[in-house]
Amino acid sequence: MTTPAQPSRRAFIALIASTVIALAAFGAWRWWDRTQDGEFSADPSFCRLVTPETIHRLVPESYGGREDTASCTWSAPREKGKYRANVHLFASRLDVELAQKDMREQRGGGELGWEKGTQEDLIGLGDEAFLRFQPPTPGKNITAQVVFRRSNVVISLAYARSDDDRQAARAGAIDAAREAAALLKP
C-alpha cells in the first residue's frame, strides 16, 4: 500500500509567503485608498454622470451606456459609410496633487492626437477645465473633449459627431461636461 504524497515543506512555505504578500498588498492598497486627500473617496458611477436625455440629444441612436472600470461610452450603431457618433467619459480618482499634475500635463499638450494651440479654458466647470479638439481630417467626424478637475477627480468627456460641425461638437461636449460636473457627488 502506498501512502499519498505529502506536500513538500518548500511548497507549504511558498503558499504561506504568497498569502502574506497578497494580504500585505491588499492592506497597502486599502490604506492608500483611505488616505487620499480630496473630496472623493470612491469612484463615481460613470454612466450616471450624463442623463439619458442629454445622451439622446447628442447621440439620438445611442443604445445605452457601456461602463467599464474607469469610463462609460454611449455610441450610435455602426452604419456603412458613416462615422459613428459617441460620447465617451473617462474618470480618474487620484489625490489632489496628482490630479493637478495630470491636468497640467494634459493642458501642456503631452497627449498625442489633439490639436495644438486651440485649447480653450472653461470657467465655472469644476476647479479647472479646458476644451480641445482632435485635428480635423477631411470626411471624418469632429471630436471635442472637455477635461475638468474637481478636487481629486479628473474627468475627460469627448463628444464625437457623425459630421464635421465643430461648433455643435463644442457645445455638446460642454453641455455634457457641465451636467457631469453637476451630477458628480462625493
N, C-alpha and C positions, 0 to 999 in steps of 0.2 A: 504494500500500500504506500502510495506517495502522498506526501503532505503538500498542501498548497504552498506556492512560493510566497514568502514574506516580503513585503515591500522593503527595499533597501533603506539603510539609515540615511544615505545621501538624498534619496527621493523624498523621505519624510522631512528632512531639514530644508530641502528646496521648497516643498509645499508650505511649510511654516514661514520661511523667508518671503516667499511671494505673497502670502496672505498679509504679512506685516507691512510690506511695501505698498500693497494695494490699499490697505486701511490708512496708512500714513498719507498717501497721495490724495485719497478721498477727504481726509481730515484737513489737509492743507488747502484743497480747493474750497471746501465749505468755509474755512476760516477766511480765505481771501475774499470769497463772495460776501460774507457778512461785514468785512472791514472796509469795503469800498465806500468812499465818500460820495456824496451826491444824493439826489432826490430818489433815485430808483434803485431798489434792492432786488428787483425781479424783472425779467424781460416782459415787455408788453405783449398782448395778444395782437400780433401783427395785422391779421386780416380784419380786425375790428377798428383799426385806426382810420379807415376811409369807409364812409357809409355806402350801402348798395345804391342809393340814389345818385351819389356823385359818380360812382363807377359806371352806372347805367348811362349817365350823361356823357361821360368821357369815352367809354367803350360800350356802345349800345348792345353789341352782340356778345358781350362777355358772358362766359359760362361759369362765373364764380371765382373766388379766390383760392389759390393753391398755396398753402402755408408750409414752410419748412422750418428749419431750426433758427433762422435769423431773418426770414423775409416772407413776403406774400406777393403773388403775381396774379393779376386779373388780365386775361387775354381774350381777344376775339378769335374765333375759329380761323384756321388757315384757309385761304382761298387762293386758287391758282392765279398767278399774275398780280396779286395784290399783297402789299406789305401788311403785316399783322399789327394792329393797334394793341397797346397794352399799357398797364400801369404796374410798375414794379417798386415795391417798398422794401428797403433793406435797413435794418437797425443793428447797432452795436452798443452794448452796455459796457462801459469801462469805468474808470474813476474819472473825476472831473479833469485832472491834469492831462491824462491820456486822451480824453475826449477833445480838449482844447488843442492838443498837439495834432490829433487826427484832422481836425478842421483846418489848422494851419497848413498841413501837408496837402490836403485836397484843394484848398484855395490856391496854394502855390503852384498848381499845375503839375503835380507829380504823377497824376494818373493819366495814362495814355488813352486816346480816343475822344478827348474833349477839346473843343475849340479854345484856343488861347486868345486872351485879350477881349473876350466878350462876357466875362463874368460880371454879374450884377449883384451888388449887396441888396439884401431884402431886410427891411425894417419891420419890427413887430412880430417876428416869427422866431420864437424860442429866444435863446440867449445870443445867438448869432446865426446868420443864414445867408446863403448866396444861391444864385441860379446860374446854370451854364448849359450849353448846347453841344450836341455831337456835331462835328463838321458836316455841312450839307454835302450830299452826294446826289448828282442828278438822277431823278427817277426813284429815289428812295424816300422813305418816310423821315420825318424830323423827330428828334428826341430832345426834350427839355428835361433837365434834372434840377431839383431843389435839394440842397443839402443843408440841414439845420441841426443845431445842438441845443438841447435843453438839459442843463445840469450835466449829468454823466452819461447821457444817451445821445448818440449821433444817428440821425435818420437821413437816408437819401431816398428821394421819391422821384422816379423817372416816368415821364409820360411820353410814349411814342404814338404818333398819329399814323393813320394809313395814307396820309398825304404829306405835302411839304409846307403846310400852313404854320409858319414859325410863331406868329402871334397867338394863334389858337393853342399851340403846344405850350407856350409860355404861360398863358392864362390858366390852362388846365392843370399844369404842374403846380402852379402857385395855389390855386384853389384847393387841390387835393392835399398839398403840404400844410396849408393853414388848418384844414379840417383835421389832419393827423396830429398837429400840434395841440389843437383844442381837445381832442379825444385822448391824448396821452396822459394817463393818470399814474401817479406813483403807487 
